[in-house]
Structures are given as C-alpha cells and as structure tokens.
C-alpha cells in the first residue's frame, strides 16, 4: 500500500487532484467531529475501486484481496454530496445500542476510528455516475459484544458543530 497526500498523485485512479482533496477534507472534517484521526490517501484502494467500477455494476466488490471496507453511491453530482449522504446516517445511529445497521453502515465506516486510509474512484456509466470509496483497514467489524463499535464510533463532539 502506498499512502500519499492530495499533493502526491501518482495513481491511475479516475479521481482528480481536486476530487482527492475534497474526499479527504470532507471525510476528515466528519472524522474529527467524532475524535477519529485523519485519513491518508491509499492508491491501491483507489485503483481497486477503479477496476471494480469498470463493470458499471452498482454492487459491492466484497473488499477484494485487501478486505477493504467500502461505501458506494450513485445519483450524486460529486464525491462531497455522496460523502455528505453517507454521513447523514449519523441521525439514525443508536449509541445506546451500538452495532451494525443497514441504516447506518455508511456513516460508521466514514468515522470508524481505526481506519487509516482511503482510496476512491468514480465511473460514468450509462444510467448514472457511480462513486466508490474503499477504506483500510475496514470498519464495521462485528463482534459478539459490539465492542468494536464502542471503540470506533464515538459520539460527535458538541463543540465541533
């Protein structure tokens, strides 16, 4: 895996430097609100997503050989809009009963504390543009006692609003 900042773009991903900056800035703004460290760019994860989207199928890849966490979106105008939609699931997350839910899985992956890097891609397909972000290591790790959610999905800092 090769990590880089948005100033160091050497990948074959479909993401422009401005989009990479927006992806990192948007994710990291939300992550800071929940006490999670900033993400770095991951070219391997971006390239995995780019290759997966060649098929123009709106379905999860399964994380590939690296077992990436993954968020998908379609019907948005840009990455920021997709990430904002993923984060909006925050309103549905139940901190009194932490754990995985189909209604909050995008949000929990965005803020997952132990995730350290991200790579994203997009593909203009006949019906829509598909956006994909792959996260390493993956979030949404399900355990019997949901301790991984307690440790990795922190409440939003009220001073961050």
N, C-alpha and C positions, 0 to 999 in steps of 0.2 A: 504494500500500500504506500502510496506517495501522497503526503499531505502538502497543501500549499495554501497561500492566501489568494485573494482575488487578483493580486498584482502578478502572480506567478502562474500564468495559464499556459500549460503545455499539453493539454489533453485533446482528445479527438471528440469531445462531447459537443452536443448541439447547443450548449449554453454559452451565451456571450459573456464577456467580462462584466458588463453592466448587470446582466441577469445573475451572475455568480455573486456579485456584491449584494444585490437585492436579496437573494436567497439567504446568504449568511447574515446580513443585517437584520432581516425580518425574523429568522429563527432565533438569533442571539438576543434580540430585544425581548422576545417572549420568554426565552430560557432564563435570562437574568431576572425576570419578574418572579420566577419560581426557584431562584437560587441554584440554577444549573450553570455549569461553565460553558463558555463559548465553544461552538463547533469550528473545526477546521475543514477545509475543502479536501475531498478524497476523490482523486481522479479515477481510481479503479471502480469505485461505487458509481460515479457518473457514467463511465464507459459501460458498465454492466447495464445500467438503465437505458442508455442509448441503444445498445444492442438488443435489449428486450423489446423496446418500442418499435423496432424495425417491422414487426408483425402488425402494428396498428391495432392490437387487441387490448381492450380495456379490462385487464385482469392482472392480478398479482403474479410476480415471477416466482415466488417462493424463496426469494433471497439469494438464489444462486449458490455457488460453492462457498461463498463467504458468510452465508446465512444473514444477509443484511435485513434490517428492519426496513419497511417500505410503506410509503404513502403514495397514492395515486389520485389524480384529479383530471376531470375533463369539463369543458364548457366554461372555462375561465379565460380571461384576457391575458393574464400573465401569472408568473410564479407567485408574486406577492398576494394576489387575490386568492390563489389556491391555498397558500400557507395560512392566510387570514381565516379562510373557511375551516381548515383543519383545526386551527387554534380555537375557533368559536365553540367547539365541542366542550371547552372548559366549563361552560354553563351547565352541562349535563353531568359532570364528574362528581361522584359522591365520595367525599373524603371520609365520611363516617363508615363507609363500606368499600374501601379501596380494592381495586382489581380491574380485570379486563372487562370491557363492554364494547359491543359493536357501535354504540353511540358515542364513545369517547376515545377509541383506539388511535385515531389520527392525532388528537390533542396529546395523549400520553406519550406517543412517540416523539412529537415535537419537543417536549420539555424533559424527556427521560434523562435523568442526571448522569448516568454512566455512559451514555452515548457521547463519543468524542469527535466523530467526523461525519460528513455528509457529502454525497455527490448526487446531482440531479441532472435530468435530461428532459427534453420535450420532443414531440413528433407531431408534425402537421399531418393529420390523417384525413381521409375523405369526409368523414362526418364531424370531426372535431379535432382540437389540439389536445393531446394527452400530455400531462405533466407527471413525472415520477421523481421521487426523492428516495434514495437509499441511505440508511443510517448504520453506522458501525461504531461499536457493537450494537446489535439490535436491542430495541426496547420491548416493552410489553411481554416481559418474561413472567410467565405464570408459575406460581409456586402454591403449595398447599395452604400456606398461611398468608399469602399475598404480601409477604414481607418485601418483595422486590418493588411493589407499588408504593409501599410505605416509605421505602428508602429513596425511590427515584422520582416520585411525583409529589413535589412539595406544594403546599398552599401558596397562592400568589401573595407576594408582599404587598400589603395595602399602601405602602409608601411608594410603590413603583407605578402607580396609576397616574 
